[in-house]
Amino acid sequence: MEVFVRVVEQGGFSTAARTLRMTPSAVSKLVARLEARLGTRLLNRSTRKLLLTAEGEAFHARAVRVLSDLDEAERSVATCAIPRGVLRVNSAVPFGLHYLLPLVPRFTAAHPEVTLDVVLTDQVIDLMSERADVAIRIGPMRPSQLMVRKLGESRMALVASPAYLTRRGTPETPDALDGHNCIGFNFARYCDEWPFVLDGERLNRPARGDVLIGDGESARRLVLAGQGIARLSHFHIGRDIAAGRLLPLLEAYNPGDVEAIHAVYVGHGGRLPARVRAFIDFLAATVELGNPPPSLEAP
């Protein structure tokens, strides 16, 4: 029933399969099995689109209500239940690699009946359509109906590797960045200018180079490899700075701005499944942005 509803919502088997993390053939077989059991066709298929039959429209409307009732039934008892079941977590890549994944053993040990389903991506997802329980987002939050819990904030810094600076020289002023390779991001909300403070006034300086990247961890690795200069959060690069693998640049011109990190989730009248509440409380109690947990891999 849930697969059928997702096919209708997404407008196709392939799109529904991606959100369900199934193959298109598996989705098609489940819908066909449902039609066989009901003894009627629910969807008319063409190469370009799906159309609901009259029976399909009636069944879809009932199915949505049934699934909603089941979800509400679970939530109504979840606040006093033992955390259990699948917890779907979507996290920004840097936070996921440096904070979330190293904490997974502690969380699963404390809540052995919870199965974590983790996806790391710097793309902002729709929690409802992706069926995510919790998302970790970095940066300013737009107004929405999602519930938000702040986990902390982290100062921004320009950094480069010692090898890059030996090869290209160290920029002494923001204008000197014209002679350097500045690594940027290719997602829509990225602005290809970096902020500075000069003589008490804030200014933005174009930052361009030969690489655009889709997530902060990839940018960090390029900087470590000597590709260029990037602007990243201290929570992400603190270990590298402490170990001398990366060096902060133009600190005299740093405006001191920070990136906030939030856990966001869908709140239903204040009731949350126990697994969601346990996870959010765990993050709030254990995440220290200036003191990351031991890494899962060698530096």
C-alpha contacts under 8 A as a table, 3 or more apart, distances in Angstrom:
res1	aa1	res2	aa2	distance
1	M	4	F	5.14
1	M	5	V	6.28
1	M	34	L	7.66
1	M	63	A	6.42
2	E	5	V	5.13
2	E	6	R	6.14
2	E	63	A	7.74
2	E	67	L	7.20
3	V	6	R	5.06
3	V	7	V	6.21
3	V	16	A	7.64
3	V	20	L	7.90
3	V	27	V	6.76
3	V	30	L	7.36
3	V	31	V	7.23
4	F	7	V	5.15
4	F	8	V	6.40
4	F	30	L	7.92
4	F	31	V	5.90
4	F	60	H	7.84
5	V	8	V	5.18
5	V	9	E	6.15
5	V	60	H	6.38
5	V	63	A	7.11
5	V	64	V	6.93
6	R	9	E	4.98
6	R	10	Q	5.92
6	R	16	A	5.70
7	V	10	Q	5.25
7	V	11	G	5.72
7	V	12	G	5.36
7	V	13	F	5.64
7	V	15	T	7.62
7	V	16	A	5.11
8	V	11	G	5.13
8	V	12	G	6.88
8	V	50	L	7.87
8	V	52	L	7.99
10	Q	13	F	7.89
10	Q	15	T	5.98
10	Q	16	A	5.59
11	G	15	T	7.30
11	G	16	A	7.64
11	G	49	K	6.91
11	G	50	L	6.43
12	G	15	T	5.61
12	G	16	A	6.17
12	G	49	K	6.79
12	G	50	L	6.47
13	F	16	A	5.16
13	F	17	A	5.91
13	F	24	P	5.56
13	F	27	V	6.36
13	F	28	S	6.54
14	S	17	A	5.00
14	S	18	R	6.37
14	S	23	T	7.60
14	S	24	P	5.05
15	T	18	R	5.27
15	T	19	T	6.60
16	A	19	T	5.29
16	A	20	L	6.13
16	A	24	P	7.82
16	A	27	V	7.73
17	A	20	L	5.04
17	A	21	R	5.69
17	A	22	M	4.80
17	A	23	T	5.53
17	A	24	P	5.24
17	A	27	V	6.21
18	R	21	R	4.95
18	R	22	M	6.33
18	R	23	T	7.46
19	T	22	M	7.85
19	T	129	S	7.47
19	T	130	E	5.68
19	T	131	R	7.93
20	L	130	E	7.83
22	M	26	A	6.51
22	M	27	V	6.86
23	T	26	A	5.24
23	T	27	V	6.47
24	P	27	V	5.12
24	P	28	S	6.13
25	S	28	S	5.01
25	S	29	K	6.10
26	A	29	K	5.12
26	A	30	L	6.27
27	V	30	L	5.24
27	V	31	V	6.36
28	S	31	V	5.26
28	S	32	A	6.12
29	K	32	A	4.97
29	K	33	R	6.01
30	L	33	R	5.00
30	L	34	L	6.17
31	V	34	L	5.02
31	V	35	E	6.23
32	A	35	E	5.05
32	A	36	A	6.14
33	R	36	A	5.03
33	R	37	R	6.18
34	L	37	R	5.17
34	L	38	L	6.21
35	E	38	L	5.11
35	E	39	G	5.81
35	E	40	T	5.49
35	E	41	R	5.56
35	E	42	L	6.35
36	A	39	G	4.95
36	A	40	T	6.73
36	A	41	R	7.99
40	T	55	E	7.44
41	R	44	N	7.46
41	R	53	T	7.04
41	R	55	E	7.29
41	R	56	G	7.13
42	L	52	L	5.99
42	L	53	T	5.40
42	L	54	A	7.68
42	L	55	E	5.87
42	L	56	G	3.93
42	L	57	E	7.61
42	L	59	F	7.84
43	L	50	L	6.41
43	L	51	L	5.61
43	L	52	L	4.64
43	L	53	T	5.59
43	L	56	G	6.23
44	N	50	L	5.79
44	N	51	L	5.10
44	N	52	L	6.20
44	N	53	T	6.58
45	R	49	K	6.51
45	R	50	L	4.86
45	R	51	L	6.60
46	S	49	K	5.52
46	S	50	L	6.25
52	L	55	E	7.67
52	L	56	G	5.10
52	L	57	E	5.73
53	T	56	G	4.74
53	T	57	E	6.14
54	A	57	E	5.19
54	A	58	A	6.45
55	E	58	A	5.21
55	E	59	F	6.11
56	G	59	F	5.07
56	G	60	H	5.87
57	E	60	H	5.13
57	E	61	A	6.28
58	A	61	A	5.38
58	A	62	R	6.47
59	F	62	R	5.18
59	F	63	A	5.91
60	H	63	A	4.96
60	H	64	V	6.13
61	A	64	V	5.42
61	A	65	R	6.61
62	R	65	R	5.22
62	R	66	V	6.18
63	A	66	V	5.00
63	A	67	L	6.08
64	V	67	L	5.30
64	V	68	S	6.10
65	R	68	S	5.05
65	R	69	D	6.09
66	V	69	D	5.07
66	V	70	L	6.22
67	L	70	L	5.06
67	L	71	D	6.16
68	S	71	D	5.08
68	S	72	E	6.11
69	D	72	E	5.04
69	D	73	A	6.02
70	L	73	A	5.02
70	L	74	E	6.32
71	D	74	E	5.20
71	D	75	R	6.27
72	E	75	R	5.02
72	E	76	S	5.94
73	A	76	S	5.19
73	A	77	V	6.85
74	E	77	V	5.72
74	E	78	A	5.98
74	E	273	P	7.25
75	R	78	A	4.86
75	R	79	T	7.20
75	R	271	R	6.22
75	R	272	L	5.97
75	R	273	P	5.33
76	S	79	T	7.16
76	S	271	R	6.94
77	V	80	C	6.10
77	V	81	A	6.35
77	V	273	P	7.92
78	A	81	A	4.88
78	A	82	I	7.70
78	A	83	P	7.91
78	A	271	R	7.62
78	A	272	L	6.51
78	A	273	P	4.49
78	A	274	A	5.00
79	T	271	R	6.54
79	T	272	L	6.24
79	T	273	P	6.06
79	T	274	A	5.33
80	C	274	A	7.13
81	A	274	A	6.07
82	I	274	A	6.39
82	I	275	R	7.72
83	P	111	H	6.67
83	P	113	E	6.63
83	P	114	V	6.32
83	P	273	P	7.58
83	P	274	A	4.69
83	P	275	R	4.22
83	P	276	V	7.92
83	P	278	A	6.89
84	R	111	H	7.57
84	R	112	P	7.85
84	R	113	E	4.58
84	R	114	V	4.41
84	R	115	T	7.50
84	R	274	A	7.35
84	R	275	R	5.80
85	G	113	E	6.43
85	G	114	V	4.97
85	G	115	T	5.98
85	G	275	R	7.24
86	V	114	V	5.89
86	V	115	T	4.68
86	V	116	L	5.92
86	V	117	D	6.68
87	L	114	V	6.73
87	L	115	T	6.03
87	L	116	L	4.98
87	L	117	D	5.86
87	L	132	A	7.90
87	L	133	D	6.32
87	L	275	R	6.63
87	L	276	V	6.92
88	R	116	L	6.16
88	R	117	D	4.64
88	R	118	V	6.00
88	R	119	V	7.98
88	R	131	R	7.37
88	R	132	A	4.94
88	R	133	D	5.16
88	R	134	V	6.64
89	V	116	L	7.17
89	V	117	D	6.05
89	V	118	V	4.83
89	V	119	V	6.33
89	V	132	A	5.88
89	V	133	D	5.99
89	V	134	V	4.96
89	V	135	A	5.74
89	V	136	I	7.90
90	N	118	V	5.91
90	N	119	V	4.86
90	N	120	L	5.89
90	N	121	T	7.16
90	N	132	A	6.55
90	N	134	V	6.30
90	N	135	A	4.53
90	N	136	I	6.32
91	S	95	F	6.82
91	S	96	G	5.55
91	S	118	V	7.56
91	S	119	V	6.34
91	S	120	L	4.92
91	S	121	T	6.14
91	S	122	D	7.39
91	S	135	A	5.46
91	S	136	I	4.53
91	S	137	R	6.68
92	A	95	F	5.66
92	A	96	G	5.95
92	A	120	L	5.67
92	A	121	T	5.10
92	A	122	D	4.64
92	A	123	Q	7.59
92	A	136	I	6.03
92	A	137	R	6.02
92	A	138	I	6.96
93	V	96	G	5.02
93	V	97	L	6.08
93	V	120	L	5.00
93	V	121	T	5.24
93	V	122	D	5.78
93	V	215	D	6.58
93	V	216	G	6.84
93	V	217	E	6.32
94	P	97	L	5.36
94	P	98	H	6.02
94	P	99	Y	8.00
94	P	215	D	7.72
94	P	216	G	5.87
94	P	217	E	5.16
94	P	236	H	6.18
95	F	98	H	5.36
95	F	99	Y	5.32
95	F	100	L	6.26
95	F	136	I	7.81
95	F	236	H	7.25
96	G	99	Y	5.66
96	G	100	L	4.55
96	G	101	L	5.77
96	G	120	L	6.23
97	L	100	L	6.28
97	L	101	L	5.65
97	L	102	P	7.43
98	H	101	L	6.89
98	H	102	P	6.82
98	H	236	H	7.01
98	H	292	P	6.77
98	H	293	P	7.52
98	H	295	S	6.48
99	Y	102	P	5.73
99	Y	103	L	6.42
99	Y	287	V	7.21
99	Y	292	P	6.03
99	Y	293	P	6.30
100	L	103	L	5.26
100	L	104	V	6.38
101	L	104	V	5.14
101	L	296	L	7.56
102	P	105	P	7.03
102	P	293	P	6.23
102	P	294	P	6.50
102	P	295	S	6.01
102	P	296	L	5.81
103	L	106	R	5.46
103	L	107	F	6.45
103	L	293	P	7.04
104	V	107	F	5.16
104	V	108	T	6.08
105	P	108	T	5.32
105	P	109	A	5.96
106	R	109	A	5.21
106	R	110	A	6.27
107	F	110	A	5.17
107	F	111	H	6.08
107	F	279	F	7.63
107	F	282	F	7.35
108	T	111	H	4.90
108	T	112	P	5.24
108	T	113	E	7.91
108	T	114	V	6.75
108	T	115	T	7.61
108	T	116	L	7.99
109	A	112	P	5.58
111	H	114	V	5.75
112	P	115	T	7.77
114	V	275	R	6.77
121	T	124	V	7.93
121	T	215	D	7.50
122	D	214	G	7.13
122	D	215	D	5.56
122	D	216	G	7.82
123	Q	187	F	7.69
124	V	137	R	7.71
125	I	130	E	7.10
126	D	129	S	5.57
126	D	130	E	6.05
127	L	130	E	5.27
127	L	131	R	5.66
127	L	132	A	4.91
127	L	133	D	6.97
127	L	134	V	7.61
127	L	135	A	7.45
127	L	265	Y	7.48
127	L	266	V	7.51
128	M	131	R	5.07
128	M	132	A	6.68
128	M	266	V	7.98
129	S	132	A	7.98
132	A	135	A	6.99
133	D	265	Y	6.01
133	D	266	V	7.08
133	D	276	V	6.71
134	V	263	A	6.57
134	V	264	V	5.73
134	V	265	Y	4.78
134	V	266	V	7.72
134	V	276	V	7.25
135	A	263	A	5.72
135	A	264	V	5.26
135	A	265	Y	6.46
136	I	261	I	7.03
136	I	262	H	5.71
136	I	263	A	4.65
136	I	264	V	6.33
137	R	261	I	5.81
137	R	262	H	5.42
137	R	263	A	6.49
137	R	264	V	7.32
138	I	259	E	6.50
138	I	260	A	5.85
138	I	261	I	4.59
138	I	262	H	6.55
139	G	259	E	4.98
139	G	260	A	5.15
139	G	261	I	6.35
140	P	259	E	7.36
140	P	260	A	6.66
145	Q	266	V	7.72
146	L	264	V	6.31
146	L	265	Y	5.70
146	L	266	V	5.13
146	L	267	G	6.58
147	M	264	V	5.55
147	M	265	Y	5.26
147	M	266	V	5.81
147	M	267	G	5.71
148	V	262	H	6.39
148	V	263	A	5.82
148	V	264	V	4.53
148	V	265	Y	6.62
149	R	262	H	5.51
149	R	263	A	5.17
149	R	264	V	6.38
149	R	280	I	7.99
150	K	260	A	7.37
150	K	261	I	6.09
150	K	262	H	4.33
150	K	263	A	6.30
150	K	284	A	7.89
151	L	260	A	7.75
151	L	261	I	5.57
151	L	262	H	5.31
151	L	263	A	6.81
151	L	283	L	7.32
151	L	284	A	5.72
151	L	287	V	6.97
152	G	260	A	5.91
152	G	261	I	5.54
152	G	262	H	7.26
152	G	288	E	7.65
152	G	289	L	6.64
153	E	258	V	6.16
153	E	259	E	5.36
153	E	260	A	4.07
153	E	261	I	5.74
153	E	289	L	7.22
154	S	233	S	5.86
154	S	234	H	5.78
154	S	235	F	5.82
154	S	258	V	5.14
154	S	259	E	5.28
154	S	260	A	6.46
154	S	289	L	6.88
154	S	290	G	7.85
155	R	233	S	5.68
155	R	234	H	5.60
155	R	235	F	7.79
155	R	256	G	6.44
155	R	257	D	5.99
155	R	258	V	4.19
155	R	259	E	6.40
156	M	231	R	6.67
156	M	232	L	5.57
156	M	233	S	4.39
156	M	234	H	5.96
156	M	256	G	6.95
156	M	257	D	6.18
156	M	258	V	5.57
156	M	259	E	6.98
157	A	231	R	5.46
157	A	232	L	5.68
157	A	233	S	6.25
157	A	234	H	6.77
157	A	248	P	6.41
157	A	249	L	7.38
157	A	251	E	7.57
157	A	254	N	7.24
158	L	229	I	6.73
158	L	230	A	5.63
158	L	231	R	4.36
158	L	232	L	6.53
158	L	248	P	5.63
158	L	249	L	5.30
158	L	250	L	7.14
158	L	251	E	7.94
159	V	223	V	7.63
159	V	229	I	5.68
159	V	230	A	5.73
159	V	231	R	6.44
159	V	232	L	7.56
159	V	246	L	5.96
159	V	247	L	5.32
159	V	248	P	4.52
159	V	249	L	5.61
160	A	164	Y	6.58
160	A	165	L	6.89
160	A	223	V	5.76
160	A	224	L	7.23
160	A	226	G	7.19
160	A	228	G	6.29
160	A	229	I	4.83
160	A	230	A	6.84
160	A	246	L	5.40
160	A	247	L	5.56
160	A	248	P	6.88
160	A	249	L	7.40
161	S	164	Y	5.30
161	S	165	L	6.43
161	S	223	V	6.15
161	S	224	L	5.57
161	S	225	A	7.41
161	S	226	G	5.64
161	S	228	G	7.86
161	S	245	R	6.04
161	S	246	L	4.59
161	S	247	L	6.09
162	P	165	L	5.17
162	P	166	T	6.08
162	P	226	G	7.87
162	P	245	R	7.02
162	P	246	L	6.61
162	P	247	L	6.78
163	A	166	T	5.14
163	A	167	R	6.27
163	A	226	G	5.99
164	Y	167	R	5.13
164	Y	168	R	5.96
164	Y	169	G	7.61
164	Y	226	G	4.72
164	Y	227	Q	6.95
164	Y	228	G	6.55
165	L	168	R	5.13
165	L	169	G	4.67
165	L	170	T	5.34
166	T	169	G	5.61
166	T	170	T	7.72
168	R	180	H	7.29
170	T	249	L	7.81
171	P	174	P	7.28
171	P	176	A	5.22
171	P	177	L	6.28
171	P	249	L	7.40
171	P	250	L	7.30
172	E	176	A	6.52
172	E	250	L	6.43
173	T	176	A	5.34
173	T	177	L	7.48
173	T	250	L	6.56
173	T	253	Y	7.90
174	P	177	L	5.65
174	P	196	F	7.43
174	P	205	R	7.00
174	P	250	L	7.19
174	P	253	Y	7.71
175	D	178	D	6.12
175	D	205	R	7.68
176	A	179	G	5.94
176	A	180	H	7.43
177	L	180	H	5.02
177	L	181	N	7.65
177	L	182	C	7.62
177	L	207	A	7.23
178	D	207	A	7.81
180	H	209	G	7.47
180	H	228	G	7.16
180	H	229	I	7.53
181	N	208	R	6.62
181	N	209	G	4.47
181	N	210	D	6.71
181	N	227	Q	7.43
181	N	228	G	4.91
181	N	229	I	6.21
182	C	207	A	5.50
182	C	208	R	5.04
182	C	209	G	4.57
182	C	210	D	7.61
182	C	211	V	7.91
182	C	228	G	5.67
182	C	229	I	4.84
182	C	230	A	5.95
183	I	207	A	7.70
183	I	208	R	6.77
183	I	209	G	5.69
183	I	210	D	7.22
183	I	211	V	5.64
183	I	212	L	6.10
183	I	213	I	7.56
183	I	219	A	6.92
183	I	228	G	6.19
183	I	229	I	5.85
183	I	230	A	5.15
184	G	192	D	6.65
184	G	207	A	7.41
184	G	208	R	6.85
184	G	209	G	7.26
184	G	211	V	6.64
184	G	212	L	4.79
184	G	213	I	6.32
184	G	219	A	7.86
184	G	230	A	7.00
185	F	190	Y	6.23
185	F	192	D	7.89
185	F	212	L	4.80
185	F	213	I	4.67
185	F	214	G	5.58
185	F	215	D	7.08
186	N	190	Y	6.87
186	N	212	L	5.35
186	N	213	I	5.54
186	N	214	G	5.43
187	F	190	Y	5.76
187	F	214	G	6.19
191	C	194	W	7.93
192	D	206	P	6.11
192	D	207	A	5.72
192	D	208	R	6.92
193	E	204	N	5.66
193	E	205	R	5.15
193	E	206	P	4.29
193	E	207	A	5.26
194	W	204	N	5.36
194	W	205	R	5.21
194	W	206	P	6.37
194	W	207	A	6.26
194	W	231	R	7.85
195	P	202	R	6.85
195	P	203	L	5.70
195	P	204	N	4.37
195	P	205	R	6.26
195	P	254	N	7.60
195	P	255	P	6.81
196	F	202	R	5.66
196	F	203	L	5.37
196	F	204	N	6.13
196	F	205	R	7.35
196	F	253	Y	5.23
196	F	254	N	5.43
196	F	255	P	5.38
197	V	200	G	5.94
197	V	201	E	5.33
197	V	202	R	4.38
197	V	203	L	6.09
197	V	253	Y	4.94
197	V	254	N	6.23
197	V	255	P	5.33
198	L	201	E	5.29
198	L	202	R	6.35
198	L	203	L	7.17
198	L	253	Y	6.22
202	R	255	P	7.29
209	G	212	L	7.78
213	I	216	G	7.83
213	I	218	S	6.77
213	I	219	A	6.34
214	G	218	S	7.39
215	D	218	S	5.64
215	D	219	A	6.54
216	G	219	A	4.98
216	G	220	R	6.15
216	G	232	L	7.23
217	E	220	R	4.97
217	E	221	R	6.27
217	E	236	H	7.98
218	S	221	R	5.12
218	S	222	L	6.25
219	A	222	L	5.13
219	A	223	V	6.27
219	A	230	A	6.93
220	R	223	V	5.16
220	R	224	L	6.20
220	R	230	A	7.51
220	R	232	L	7.75
220	R	237	I	7.48
221	R	224	L	4.99
221	R	225	A	6.15
222	L	225	A	4.99
222	L	226	G	6.47
222	L	227	Q	5.38
222	L	228	G	7.25
223	V	226	G	5.14
223	V	227	Q	5.36
223	V	228	G	5.49
223	V	229	I	6.16
223	V	230	A	6.71
223	V	246	L	7.90
224	L	227	Q	7.52
224	L	245	R	6.85
224	L	246	L	6.82
232	L	236	H	6.98
232	L	237	I	7.12
233	S	236	H	5.41
233	S	237	I	6.55
233	S	258	V	7.60
233	S	259	E	6.89
234	H	237	I	5.06
234	H	238	G	4.94
234	H	290	G	7.70
235	F	238	G	5.65
235	F	289	L	5.29
235	F	290	G	5.97
235	F	292	P	7.56
236	H	239	R	7.81
237	I	240	D	5.20
237	I	241	I	6.30
237	I	246	L	7.84
238	G	241	I	5.22
238	G	242	A	6.17
238	G	290	G	7.46
239	R	242	A	5.13
239	R	243	A	6.11
240	D	243	A	5.16
240	D	244	G	6.08
240	D	245	R	4.93
240	D	246	L	5.41
241	I	244	G	5.07
241	I	245	R	5.97
241	I	246	L	4.89
241	I	247	L	5.86
241	I	248	P	7.32
242	A	245	R	7.74
243	A	246	L	7.73
244	G	247	L	6.48
248	P	251	E	6.80
250	L	253	Y	5.48
250	L	254	N	6.51
251	E	254	N	4.91
254	N	257	D	7.90
263	A	280	I	7.14
267	G	270	G	5.83
267	G	271	R	6.71
267	G	272	L	6.60
268	H	271	R	5.51
268	H	272	L	6.85
272	L	276	V	6.37
272	L	277	R	6.13
273	P	276	V	5.37
273	P	277	R	6.41
274	A	277	R	5.14
274	A	278	A	5.96
275	R	278	A	5.15
275	R	279	F	6.17
276	V	279	F	5.20
276	V	280	I	6.24
277	R	280	I	5.31
277	R	281	D	6.08
278	A	281	D	5.26
278	A	282	F	6.01
279	F	282	F	4.99
279	F	283	L	6.27
280	I	283	L	5.22
280	I	284	A	6.21
281	D	284	A	5.13
281	D	285	A	6.15
282	F	285	A	5.21
282	F	286	T	6.06
283	L	286	T	5.27
283	L	287	V	5.47
284	A	287	V	6.04
287	V	292	P	7.46
288	E	291	N	5.21
288	E	292	P	6.27
289	L	292	P	6.08
292	P	295	S	7.89
295	S	298	A	7.04
295	S	299	P	7.74
